[in-house]
């Protein structure tokens, strides 16, 4: 991997230039394109781990929660989906400036206000949500938060909590 310029913006936030290589097989983890992260940045954020949750900020201000990984070959990267690249207005193969910092959120993803309020009012639902695996928690947070209207976010949150209390690990309506 070529040496990339590195600038430490503020304490524990790292800004650097990288690229998203053109989409071509074989793809990496989970079949998503991988954005390389300079080893100097990754080593400080990962410490002795092979994976850490980070907040990735693109130059257009878009922020997204992702996993910074180090593979067996020592390569450090973040998997980025096509929809995220589209939202960030990034084209394949172009150099981009991004910033990273450790994700200090409780669940490794932004908690939608509607779900937070519901969990405050429903201790049984809150307990059921907290028992989920972290990946399931993040998936549900994304699912609820991705709704465009408040009504849809509320309905999704209600459906999820009701399902969890019934022992159903699904946000959708039971079949």
MOZITA-V263944 format. One record per backbone hydrogen bond with DSSP energy under -1.0 kcal/mol. CO is the residue of the C=O (numbers start at 1). NH is the residue of the N-H. Records with the same first field share a line. If there is no record, write none. Layout:
CO->NH + NH
This chain:
5->17
7->15
10->13
14->100
15->7
16->98
18->96
20->93
28->31
29->32
33->80
35->78
38->42
39->43
40->44
41->45
42->46
43->47
46->49
50->70
52->68
53->103
54->66
55->101
56->64
57->99
58->61
62->58
64->56
66->54
68->52
69->77
71->74
75->71
76->37
77->69
78->35
81->85
82->86
83->87
84->88
85->90
86->89
91->94
96->18
98->16
99->57
100->14
101->55
112->116
113->117
114->118
115->119
116->120
117->121
122->126
123->127
124->128
125->129
126->130
127->131
129->132
133->137
134->138
135->139
136->140
137->141
138->142
139->143
140->144
141->145
142->146
144->147
149->153
150->154
151->155
152->156
153->157
154->158
155->159
156->160
157->161
158->162
159->163
160->164
161->165
162->166
163->168
164->167
168->170
